[in-house]
Amino acid sequence: MQTFEFDLEYLLSTLETLEPSTIPAWGGMSAQRMVEHLCDALYMSCGHGEFKLEVPEDRLEKMQQFLASDKPMAQNIQVSFAPADAILRNEDLELALDEFATAFVSYWEHYDEHPNFTALHPYYGELDFEKWNQLHSKHFAHHFKQFGLID
């Protein structure tokens, strides 16, 4: 897989190559839905929304070790907190990309202002900034690969 950078310039320049009609290699998300899904993950990491732990607590250490590994996320995973039939918020892909840029900057600002903040992820438990960065990098790479943006 090509190098994946977790910075706004790289992410936006890559996402901007998407077309509304881009077909994913797996799953049923549209390009716009995928971008909005990435926004949702950024919001979750800042504590927005109500989520409950969906895995046994004794599995959290192993789940968090996965975040630090080079192993990719599995394809076609269905999770309760990211329904496949979620309604699109934005009128078009371009506006979804604008939302993504705003959400990404807000994420960094949030942790700059609250460096010890943690937020719950339903599968990985309470995550701090370092763990969220690991998760976002892995998650974003997963969807970039899904849409053919990286190898």
MODELLER restraints for C-alpha pairs under 7 A, 6 or more apart:
rsr = mdl.restraints
at = mdl.atoms
rsr.add(forms.Gaussian(group=physical.xy_distance, feature=features.Distance(at['CA:1:A'], at['CA:150:A']), mean=6.98, stdev=0.5))
rsr.add(forms.Gaussian(group=physical.xy_distance, feature=features.Distance(at['CA:1:A'], at['CA:151:A']), mean=5.00, stdev=0.5))
rsr.add(forms.Gaussian(group=physical.xy_distance, feature=features.Distance(at['CA:2:A'], at['CA:150:A']), mean=6.31, stdev=0.5))
rsr.add(forms.Gaussian(group=physical.xy_distance, feature=features.Distance(at['CA:2:A'], at['CA:151:A']), mean=5.97, stdev=0.5))
rsr.add(forms.Gaussian(group=physical.xy_distance, feature=features.Distance(at['CA:4:A'], at['CA:141:A']), mean=6.68, stdev=0.5))
rsr.add(forms.Gaussian(group=physical.xy_distance, feature=features.Distance(at['CA:6:A'], at['CA:137:A']), mean=5.94, stdev=0.5))
rsr.add(forms.Gaussian(group=physical.xy_distance, feature=features.Distance(at['CA:14:A'], at['CA:149:A']), mean=6.62, stdev=0.5))
rsr.add(forms.Gaussian(group=physical.xy_distance, feature=features.Distance(at['CA:18:A'], at['CA:31:A']), mean=6.84, stdev=0.5))
rsr.add(forms.Gaussian(group=physical.xy_distance, feature=features.Distance(at['CA:20:A'], at['CA:31:A']), mean=5.73, stdev=0.5))
rsr.add(forms.Gaussian(group=physical.xy_distance, feature=features.Distance(at['CA:20:A'], at['CA:32:A']), mean=6.58, stdev=0.5))
rsr.add(forms.Gaussian(group=physical.xy_distance, feature=features.Distance(at['CA:20:A'], at['CA:93:A']), mean=6.27, stdev=0.5))
rsr.add(forms.Gaussian(group=physical.xy_distance, feature=features.Distance(at['CA:22:A'], at['CA:31:A']), mean=6.16, stdev=0.5))
rsr.add(forms.Gaussian(group=physical.xy_distance, feature=features.Distance(at['CA:23:A'], at['CA:147:A']), mean=6.74, stdev=0.5))
rsr.add(forms.Gaussian(group=physical.xy_distance, feature=features.Distance(at['CA:24:A'], at['CA:146:A']), mean=5.39, stdev=0.5))
rsr.add(forms.Gaussian(group=physical.xy_distance, feature=features.Distance(at['CA:24:A'], at['CA:147:A']), mean=4.57, stdev=0.5))
rsr.add(forms.Gaussian(group=physical.xy_distance, feature=features.Distance(at['CA:25:A'], at['CA:146:A']), mean=5.21, stdev=0.5))
rsr.add(forms.Gaussian(group=physical.xy_distance, feature=features.Distance(at['CA:25:A'], at['CA:147:A']), mean=6.16, stdev=0.5))
rsr.add(forms.Gaussian(group=physical.xy_distance, feature=features.Distance(at['CA:26:A'], at['CA:76:A']), mean=6.72, stdev=0.5))
rsr.add(forms.Gaussian(group=physical.xy_distance, feature=features.Distance(at['CA:26:A'], at['CA:146:A']), mean=6.24, stdev=0.5))
rsr.add(forms.Gaussian(group=physical.xy_distance, feature=features.Distance(at['CA:27:A'], at['CA:76:A']), mean=5.67, stdev=0.5))
rsr.add(forms.Gaussian(group=physical.xy_distance, feature=features.Distance(at['CA:29:A'], at['CA:84:A']), mean=6.87, stdev=0.5))
rsr.add(forms.Gaussian(group=physical.xy_distance, feature=features.Distance(at['CA:32:A'], at['CA:93:A']), mean=4.90, stdev=0.5))
rsr.add(forms.Gaussian(group=physical.xy_distance, feature=features.Distance(at['CA:32:A'], at['CA:96:A']), mean=6.38, stdev=0.5))
rsr.add(forms.Gaussian(group=physical.xy_distance, feature=features.Distance(at['CA:33:A'], at['CA:88:A']), mean=6.37, stdev=0.5))
rsr.add(forms.Gaussian(group=physical.xy_distance, feature=features.Distance(at['CA:35:A'], at['CA:96:A']), mean=6.30, stdev=0.5))
rsr.add(forms.Gaussian(group=physical.xy_distance, feature=features.Distance(at['CA:35:A'], at['CA:97:A']), mean=6.72, stdev=0.5))
rsr.add(forms.Gaussian(group=physical.xy_distance, feature=features.Distance(at['CA:35:A'], at['CA:100:A']), mean=6.81, stdev=0.5))
rsr.add(forms.Gaussian(group=physical.xy_distance, feature=features.Distance(at['CA:36:A'], at['CA:96:A']), mean=6.08, stdev=0.5))
rsr.add(forms.Gaussian(group=physical.xy_distance, feature=features.Distance(at['CA:39:A'], at['CA:100:A']), mean=5.40, stdev=0.5))
rsr.add(forms.Gaussian(group=physical.xy_distance, feature=features.Distance(at['CA:39:A'], at['CA:103:A']), mean=6.00, stdev=0.5))
rsr.add(forms.Gaussian(group=physical.xy_distance, feature=features.Distance(at['CA:42:A'], at['CA:103:A']), mean=6.35, stdev=0.5))
rsr.add(forms.Gaussian(group=physical.xy_distance, feature=features.Distance(at['CA:42:A'], at['CA:104:A']), mean=6.65, stdev=0.5))
rsr.add(forms.Gaussian(group=physical.xy_distance, feature=features.Distance(at['CA:42:A'], at['CA:107:A']), mean=6.28, stdev=0.5))
rsr.add(forms.Gaussian(group=physical.xy_distance, feature=features.Distance(at['CA:43:A'], at['CA:103:A']), mean=6.96, stdev=0.5))
rsr.add(forms.Gaussian(group=physical.xy_distance, feature=features.Distance(at['CA:45:A'], at['CA:119:A']), mean=5.62, stdev=0.5))
rsr.add(forms.Gaussian(group=physical.xy_distance, feature=features.Distance(at['CA:45:A'], at['CA:132:A']), mean=6.56, stdev=0.5))
rsr.add(forms.Gaussian(group=physical.xy_distance, feature=features.Distance(at['CA:46:A'], at['CA:107:A']), mean=6.36, stdev=0.5))
rsr.add(forms.Gaussian(group=physical.xy_distance, feature=features.Distance(at['CA:46:A'], at['CA:110:A']), mean=6.78, stdev=0.5))
rsr.add(forms.Gaussian(group=physical.xy_distance, feature=features.Distance(at['CA:46:A'], at['CA:119:A']), mean=6.44, stdev=0.5))
rsr.add(forms.Gaussian(group=physical.xy_distance, feature=features.Distance(at['CA:47:A'], at['CA:119:A']), mean=5.18, stdev=0.5))
rsr.add(forms.Gaussian(group=physical.xy_distance, feature=features.Distance(at['CA:51:A'], at['CA:120:A']), mean=6.95, stdev=0.5))
rsr.add(forms.Gaussian(group=physical.xy_distance, feature=features.Distance(at['CA:51:A'], at['CA:122:A']), mean=6.29, stdev=0.5))
rsr.add(forms.Gaussian(group=physical.xy_distance, feature=features.Distance(at['CA:52:A'], at['CA:122:A']), mean=5.58, stdev=0.5))
rsr.add(forms.Gaussian(group=physical.xy_distance, feature=features.Distance(at['CA:53:A'], at['CA:121:A']), mean=6.93, stdev=0.5))
rsr.add(forms.Gaussian(group=physical.xy_distance, feature=features.Distance(at['CA:53:A'], at['CA:122:A']), mean=4.22, stdev=0.5))
rsr.add(forms.Gaussian(group=physical.xy_distance, feature=features.Distance(at['CA:53:A'], at['CA:123:A']), mean=6.35, stdev=0.5))
rsr.add(forms.Gaussian(group=physical.xy_distance, feature=features.Distance(at['CA:53:A'], at['CA:125:A']), mean=6.39, stdev=0.5))
rsr.add(forms.Gaussian(group=physical.xy_distance, feature=features.Distance(at['CA:54:A'], at['CA:122:A']), mean=5.13, stdev=0.5))
rsr.add(forms.Gaussian(group=physical.xy_distance, feature=features.Distance(at['CA:54:A'], at['CA:123:A']), mean=5.80, stdev=0.5))
rsr.add(forms.Gaussian(group=physical.xy_distance, feature=features.Distance(at['CA:55:A'], at['CA:123:A']), mean=5.71, stdev=0.5))
rsr.add(forms.Gaussian(group=physical.xy_distance, feature=features.Distance(at['CA:60:A'], at['CA:124:A']), mean=5.75, stdev=0.5))
rsr.add(forms.Gaussian(group=physical.xy_distance, feature=features.Distance(at['CA:60:A'], at['CA:125:A']), mean=6.33, stdev=0.5))
rsr.add(forms.Gaussian(group=physical.xy_distance, feature=features.Distance(at['CA:63:A'], at['CA:124:A']), mean=5.72, stdev=0.5))
rsr.add(forms.Gaussian(group=physical.xy_distance, feature=features.Distance(at['CA:64:A'], at['CA:124:A']), mean=5.90, stdev=0.5))
rsr.add(forms.Gaussian(group=physical.xy_distance, feature=features.Distance(at['CA:67:A'], at['CA:134:A']), mean=5.72, stdev=0.5))
rsr.add(forms.Gaussian(group=physical.xy_distance, feature=features.Distance(at['CA:67:A'], at['CA:135:A']), mean=5.74, stdev=0.5))
rsr.add(forms.Gaussian(group=physical.xy_distance, feature=features.Distance(at['CA:68:A'], at['CA:134:A']), mean=6.34, stdev=0.5))
rsr.add(forms.Gaussian(group=physical.xy_distance, feature=features.Distance(at['CA:72:A'], at['CA:138:A']), mean=6.76, stdev=0.5))
rsr.add(forms.Gaussian(group=physical.xy_distance, feature=features.Distance(at['CA:72:A'], at['CA:142:A']), mean=6.85, stdev=0.5))
rsr.add(forms.Gaussian(group=physical.xy_distance, feature=features.Distance(at['CA:73:A'], at['CA:142:A']), mean=6.23, stdev=0.5))
rsr.add(forms.Gaussian(group=physical.xy_distance, feature=features.Distance(at['CA:90:A'], at['CA:96:A']), mean=5.65, stdev=0.5))
rsr.add(forms.Gaussian(group=physical.xy_distance, feature=features.Distance(at['CA:111:A'], at['CA:117:A']), mean=6.85, stdev=0.5))
rsr.add(forms.Gaussian(group=physical.xy_distance, feature=features.Distance(at['CA:111:A'], at['CA:129:A']), mean=6.67, stdev=0.5))
rsr.add(forms.Gaussian(group=physical.xy_distance, feature=features.Distance(at['CA:116:A'], at['CA:128:A']), mean=6.90, stdev=0.5))
rsr.add(forms.Gaussian(group=physical.xy_distance, feature=features.Distance(at['CA:117:A'], at['CA:128:A']), mean=6.22, stdev=0.5))
rsr.add(forms.Gaussian(group=physical.xy_distance, feature=features.Distance(at['CA:118:A'], at['CA:126:A']), mean=5.87, stdev=0.5))
rsr.add(forms.Gaussian(group=physical.xy_distance, feature=features.Distance(at['CA:118:A'], at['CA:127:A']), mean=5.18, stdev=0.5))
rsr.add(forms.Gaussian(group=physical.xy_distance, feature=features.Distance(at['CA:118:A'], at['CA:128:A']), mean=4.54, stdev=0.5))
rsr.add(forms.Gaussian(group=physical.xy_distance, feature=features.Distance(at['CA:119:A'], at['CA:126:A']), mean=5.30, stdev=0.5))
rsr.add(forms.Gaussian(group=physical.xy_distance, feature=features.Distance(at['CA:119:A'], at['CA:127:A']), mean=5.57, stdev=0.5))
rsr.add(forms.Gaussian(group=physical.xy_distance, feature=features.Distance(at['CA:119:A'], at['CA:128:A']), mean=6.91, stdev=0.5))
rsr.add(forms.Gaussian(group=physical.xy_distance, feature=features.Distance(at['CA:120:A'], at['CA:126:A']), mean=4.29, stdev=0.5))
rsr.add(forms.Gaussian(group=physical.xy_distance, feature=features.Distance(at['CA:120:A'], at['CA:127:A']), mean=6.24, stdev=0.5))
rsr.add(forms.Gaussian(group=physical.xy_distance, feature=features.Distance(at['CA:144:A'], at['CA:150:A']), mean=5.81, stdev=0.5))
rsr.add(forms.Gaussian(group=physical.xy_distance, feature=features.Distance(at['CA:145:A'], at['CA:151:A']), mean=6.00, stdev=0.5))
